[in-house]
């Protein structure tokens, strides 16, 4: 049985679960302890030395990083194929994944910092929310151009190009920033969410969101009991969107964290 170290709210873990379900591969999930406080350890950190989900364990094989895991899944179980057939089409969906993972994700993550964890108040809060809303509209326009007249980002059928987008656009919906009704992106999202692989993964995320809706989450952050990871792209988003003070305050209060050193 495959083991996937997972957090249901992680879009990176979600895309891996969608891929495994599309391949018909059974797996069990484990949620590592200590992630929120930056104290993850044990078998999880051996499999994922960055202490990030997802990490996949297949017998003696241990893999971290969602993109590398997707590559392994495609190589290990080539049927049904998730990547398009041609080199150019494969490059296109890989670029799509890169944008979603390292630009779009940071925007949704920043919104969570504000809505859930109370990182900014007053004028700064409004500035960051306004910038995120503007950026989301820009990404929606870009994604509409990427899908063009196709039914799927991947081409003729659902695949890699779709599973790397859907967790992030669903994240925008969760932040009350949905695609325009009737738009190509909204119609694609409805089709994608109707797939069993996506529906099951999204249901797990919704359940986890309800279970983890801590009314005192912002207070835990202030006390340094919950530390959010500020990796490169997230740090960039916060600074360029006007939140440099959020980072300065987080460093001073020791309630943000970075990737651990490798050992």
C-alpha positions in Angstrom: 0.0 0.0 0.0 1.3 3.4 -0.9 1.7 5.9 1.9 1.1 9.6 1.3 2.2 12.1 3.9 -0.6 14.7 3.5 -2.5 17.6 4.7 -5.9 17.8 3.1 -5.7 21.6 2.7 -2.4 21.5 0.9 -3.0 22.1 -2.9 0.4 20.3 -3.5 -0.9 17.2 -1.7 -4.3 17.5 -3.4 -2.9 17.3 -6.9 -1.0 14.1 -6.0 -4.1 12.5 -4.6 -6.0 13.4 -7.7 -3.3 11.8 -9.9 -3.2 8.6 -7.8 -7.0 8.4 -8.0 -7.0 8.9 -11.7 -4.5 6.1 -12.0 -6.6 3.8 -9.8 -3.9 3.4 -7.2 -4.9 2.8 -3.6 -3.1 4.8 -0.9 -3.3 5.6 2.7 -2.7 9.1 4.1 -0.8 10.2 7.1 -0.8 13.7 8.5 2.5 14.5 10.1 2.5 15.9 13.6 4.3 19.1 14.5 3.9 20.8 11.2 2.2 23.9 12.5 4.8 24.5 15.2 7.8 23.7 12.9 8.5 20.5 14.9 8.0 17.7 12.4 10.3 14.8 12.8 10.7 11.0 12.5 9.8 9.0 9.4 8.1 12.0 7.7 11.3 14.1 7.8 13.3 11.2 6.5 11.0 11.0 3.5 10.7 14.8 3.2 13.8 16.6 4.6 12.2 19.9 3.8 9.4 18.9 6.3 6.7 19.7 3.7 3.8 17.7 2.4 3.3 15.8 0.2 5.8 12.9 0.5 5.1 9.6 -1.1 6.4 6.2 0.2 6.3 3.3 -2.2 8.0 0.4 -0.5 11.6 1.4 -0.2 11.1 4.5 -2.4 10.6 7.8 -0.7 9.9 10.9 -2.7 9.2 14.5 -1.8 8.1 17.6 -3.9 4.7 17.3 -5.6 6.1 17.8 -9.1 8.7 15.0 -8.7 6.0 12.8 -7.2 3.7 13.4 -10.2 6.6 12.5 -12.5 7.2 9.3 -10.5 3.5 8.4 -10.6 3.4 8.9 -14.4 6.6 6.7 -14.9 5.5 4.1 -12.4 1.9 3.7 -13.7 1.9 5.0 -17.3 -1.7 4.0 -18.0 -3.9 5.9 -18.2 -1.5 8.7 -19.3 -1.9 12.0 -17.6 0.6 13.9 -19.6 -0.3 15.0 -23.2 1.2 13.0 -26.1 3.5 15.6 -27.7 6.7 17.2 -26.3 5.3 20.7 -26.8 2.0 19.9 -25.1 3.9 18.3 -22.2 6.1 21.4 -21.8 3.0 23.6 -21.8 1.3 21.8 -19.0 4.5 21.7 -17.0 4.8 25.4 -17.3 1.2 25.7 -16.2 2.1 23.7 -13.1 5.1 25.9 -12.4 2.9 29.1 -12.5 0.3 27.6 -10.2 2.8 26.2 -7.7 5.1 29.2 -7.4 2.9 32.2 -8.2 -0.8 31.4 -7.7 -0.3 29.3 -4.5 1.5 32.2 -2.8 -1.5 34.5 -3.4 -4.0 32.1 -1.9 -1.6 31.4 1.0 -1.3 35.1 1.6 -5.1 35.4 1.8 -5.1 32.6 4.4 -2.5 34.5 6.4 -4.9 37.4 6.5 -8.3 35.7 6.8 -7.4 32.9 9.2 -4.2 33.9 11.0 -4.8 37.7 11.4 -1.4 38.7 10.0 -2.6 42.2 9.0 -5.2 44.7 10.3 -6.6 48.0 9.2 -5.2 49.7 6.1 -2.5 47.1 5.6 -5.1 44.3 5.6 -7.2 46.1 3.0 -4.2 46.8 0.9 -3.2 43.1 0.8 -6.8 41.9 0.2 -7.2 44.4 -2.7 -3.9 43.4 -4.3 -4.8 39.7 -4.0 -8.2 40.3 -5.6 -6.6 42.2 -8.5 -4.0 39.5 -9.0 -6.6 36.7 -8.9 -8.5 38.4 -11.8 -5.3 38.6 -13.7 -4.6 34.9 -13.2 -8.1 34.1 -14.3 -7.6 36.0 -17.5 -4.3 34.3 -18.1 -5.9 30.9 -17.4 -8.7 31.6 -19.9 -6.1 32.2 -22.5 -4.4 29.0 -21.6 -7.5 26.8 -22.0 -8.6 28.6 -25.2 -11.3 26.6 -27.0 -10.3 23.3 -25.4 -12.5 21.5 -22.9 -9.5 20.8 -20.7 -6.2 22.4 -20.0 -4.6 19.1 -20.9 -6.2 19.0 -24.3 -8.9 16.6 -25.3 -9.2 14.9 -22.0 -8.7 15.6 -18.3 -5.1 15.2 -17.2 -1.9 16.7 -15.8 -2.8 20.2 -17.0 -6.1 20.1 -15.1 -5.1 18.5 -11.8 -2.4 21.0 -11.3 -4.9 23.9 -11.7 -8.0 22.8 -9.9 -6.8 22.8 -6.3 -5.7 26.4 -6.7 -8.8 27.8 -8.4 -10.9 26.0 -5.8 -8.8 27.8 -3.2 -9.8 31.1 -4.7 -13.5 30.0 -4.5 -12.9 29.3 -0.8 -11.6 32.9 -0.4 -14.8 34.2 -2.1 -13.0 35.0 -5.3 -14.6 32.6 -7.8 -14.3 32.8 -11.6 -17.0 34.9 -13.3 -20.2 32.8 -13.8 -20.5 31.7 -17.4 -16.8 32.2 -18.1 -14.8 29.4 -19.8 -12.9 29.0 -16.5 -16.0 28.7 -14.5 -17.4 26.0 -16.9 -14.1 24.2 -16.8 -14.1 24.2 -13.0 -17.5 22.7 -12.9 -16.4 19.9 -15.2 -13.2 19.3 -13.2 -15.0 19.2 -9.9 -17.5 16.7 -11.2 -14.7 14.1 -11.7 -14.7 11.5 -8.9 -10.9 12.0 -8.3 -11.4 15.7 -7.8 -14.7 15.5 -5.9 -13.2 13.1 -3.3 -10.1 15.2 -2.8 -12.1 18.4 -2.5 -14.5 16.8 0.0 -11.5 15.8 2.1 -10.3 19.4 2.0 -13.7 20.8 3.0 -14.0 18.4 5.9 -10.5 19.4 7.1 -11.3 23.1 6.8 -14.3 22.6 9.1 -12.4 20.5 11.6 -9.5 23.0 11.7 -11.5 26.2 11.9 -9.9 27.3 15.2 -11.5 30.5 16.5 -8.2 31.4 18.3 -5.8 30.7 15.3 -4.7 34.3 15.1 -3.9 34.3 18.9 -1.9 31.1 18.5 0.2 32.8 15.8 0.7 35.8 18.0 2.0 33.6 20.8 4.3 31.8 18.5 2.5 28.5 19.0 1.7 28.2 15.3 4.3 29.1 12.7 3.5 29.4 9.0 6.2 28.6 6.5 7.4 31.5 4.5 9.2 29.8 1.5 10.6 31.8 -1.4 7.5 32.4 -3.5 5.4 33.2 -0.4 7.9 35.7 0.9 8.1 37.3 -2.5 4.3 37.7 -2.7 4.0 39.2 0.8 6.7 41.8 0.1 5.7 42.8 -3.4 2.1 43.1 -2.4 2.8 45.6 0.4 3.2 43.3 3.4 6.9 43.7 4.2 5.9 44.7 7.7 4.1 41.4 8.2 7.4 39.6 7.6 9.4 42.0 9.8 6.8 41.5 12.6 6.8 37.7 12.1 10.6 37.5 12.4 10.5 39.7 15.5 7.8 37.6 17.2 9.3 34.3 16.0 6.0 33.1 14.5 7.1 32.4 11.0 9.4 29.7 9.9 11.5 28.6 6.9 12.6 25.2 5.6 14.8 23.3 8.1 18.4 22.6 7.4 19.2 19.2 5.8 20.8 16.6 8.1 
